[in-house]
C-alpha cells in the first residue's frame, strides 16, 4: 500500500474505531471486523543520544520507533499483520504479511517481513538489550562499504543480507529441537517494487543442543544492480550463531559470526572483497522485590568488523556497557555507552538513553 494511502486510511479509520469500541482498544481486547478478529498493540521508543564525533550531533532527542501493530486472525489457518511506523518523523511500513498456518512444521507467509538471516536482526526491538543494533554514532561513517561503524548488524543490514524485504517466507519446527526459516524476496528492502528481475534468497536452520542452548547456521544470497555497468549480480554471506538462555530469564548470551562479500566496496577489477564480523552480547536479568520496579539487567556487547580482509588497519570494534531497568514486562528504560575504535583513528563515544513503551 502506498505510504500516502496508508496514512489516509489510518487517519480516517482509527478515530472511528476509538469511538465505536473505546473500551476494547484501551484494554487491548479483540474486536470483530467482518470475518476477522483484530488485536491492536504497538511500541513507542524515545531516545536521547550524544556523539563525540566532529560533525556529529553533540546531543539529540528523537522518536526512534512509534509503531502500531494490527494482528488479524481469520481462522486457525489464516492470520496476518500490518505494522506502520511513525519513527523519525516519517511514515514507514514494517511487517505487512498474509500467513497460512498449515501445521507447526510448515507455515507460508507472503508480504513484507524480516529475511531469514542474522539472529541479532531477527530479534524484536522490544526484547534486545542494545539501544542501537548497529552501534550508530552520529558523524562516524568510516567503515568501507556499508559506512557507519564496523559492527555485525551494520554489515548485514546495509549489504542487504538481513532486515525486512518483500516476498515469500516459509518456516516451521521439525520435532522439538530443529526449526527452519527460508525467504525469497526482491532484495530492495522495504522500498516497494524491485529494481531488477533478480531475487534474494536467505535460509536459517536452528538446532536445540540442550534446553536453553541453540546453535544456528545462516546463508543469504543478495542480488543487486552493479552501479558500474547496471548488470544484476549476486553476493553471498554465511553466518553461525549460538544462543544460551533467553530474554528476561537470568543469564542470556548471544554470539554470532558472519562473513561474505562486501559488494558495496567495489574494486577496480574483479570480485568484491570479503568482509568478516563477529559479535557477542551478554546480559543478566535480576528480578526485584517491590511494586515500582520489576527487574534490572546489566549488559555488555563487543562487536568487531573487518570490511576488507585484504586491507590493513581498517577494522573496527564497538564495546558497549549498559543497563536496563524494567518497570513491567517489556516496559523499561535502557542506557548504553557505545565506544568505537577504528584503525588508527581516535576513539569515539556515544551515550544513548531510551525509553521503551510496550502496549
C-alpha angles and dihedrals in degrees: 000000000000114000095241092052091046092052092049092048093049093045092051099039105044097060089051092051091046090052096046098043112014094151092051094050095046092051095043088239121158119262129197121244116177105300097347142074114227129202122192126208140136150160138251120200117183119188141197114194137178132197132199092194120114107249092021126112108270090208132006138176118198145146105259097185134001107172135171112204117203113189116191125197118188103160135338085269098050132048135145145186136215118188120179117186128207098184121135092024095288137093117248135163119233119172114013115157148140113221133194113202101202094162140327086267095055135030125166123205131183125190133041122341142127118299117246096258139095120022092223091059095042091056114093120252086233089065108035120101097215117085091214120025091205095046088236116198113187111242095020115110108143102120105115111240107002094040123211116067124337102253131137096251092046090057097046095044101045095040090054098242095119142014126067126333139156122259143066129326133191123190141156149133126272105203123317099308109036129068132167142193132189132180135191110192145161093255095224096097122225095333095105124236121045120259094216142006094265124103133210124232129202133173138182131189120189128194124193103219093184136339106305096008120098130177119194139181125208137192129182129182112192124195119211141168112252107237090213104057102002093240121142113250135170134225128194135211131185129200144177128195140182126206126192118187126347144261116296091002114105118279115011126187129180122180126176140174124196131180134171148106119334093209094172089065100072120197124214089252138356132023124342115266123261124252130203129196140167136187139187128190122188126183139164122210114211116189115218132213117236142057103271105053126034101191148336124225123192115197144181133199134191119187123176129183139182112194095190120029091198097052128082130228096013104108123115134205129196119194116189125187115182150142137224126205116203122211097178131341108317094348105109150128120245134193126192133177110203112201114189132190121182122186111299094335122114120273116262129204138204126183114201129190118185135178119212121206115184119187 
